[in-house]
Amino acid sequence: MTQKDYLKLSLNIIVTFTMWIMISFVPDYLHDLFGDWICDGSRFIANDGAYGHYEGCDYANDGNHLPKLHWGFRHWLWCIMGISLVIVQGFRIANLFKNKNA
């Protein structure tokens, strides 16, 4: 592989990761688009005996937690799409490297 080929491959990797980093900021600013919501949290309420119960948010059986942002369905799809694209681009970059060495 020549120096020019390594430079082209390196620039390809830099551009790919730069795009992934930029796209990762989108969900931080578009919570409504992704269906995210902030819950009020939950807390443990003790009864007279040794048993008690949680009152408030029980999303994903988190138990006792402070108010926090829960991901919506579209946010999970965004995450799965991103992981899929990382895998596809990884194979594409590996094929570029392999084809230049052949």
Secondary structure, DSSP 4 states (H G I P E B T S, - for coil): --HHHHHHHHHHHHHHHHHHHHHHTHHHH-HHHHT-EE---EEEEE-SSS-EEEEE--GGG--SB-S-EEP-HHHHHHHHHHHHHHHHHHHHHHHHHHHHH-
